[in-house]
Amino acid sequence: MDALSMALHTVMFTSSFKEAACRSADLGGDCDTVGSISCQIAGAIYGVDEGMLKLYSEMEDFKHQRF
């Protein structure tokens, strides 16, 4: 329950996917769970933007078609 409330708080006070991801990581504690939840919510709200596509294209798994 704490992770969900922290994730909702994170998304509520951000304006982009990247900002939500960074703010979630800065929380400490169980930030991997909070980040997972908040980034899923932020992705649904903000959608895919140019920056996200650039980051995804630079990932090693994408480059070697291991997805």
Sequence and secondary structure as in RCSB ss.txt:
>XXXX:A:sequence
MDALSMALHTVMFTSSFKEAACRSADLGGDCDTVGSISCQIAGAIYGVDEGMLKLYSEMEDFKHQRF
>XXXX:A:secstr
 HHHHHHHHHHHT SSHHHHHHHHHTT SSHHHHHHHHHHHHHHHH   HHHHHHHHTSHHHHTT  
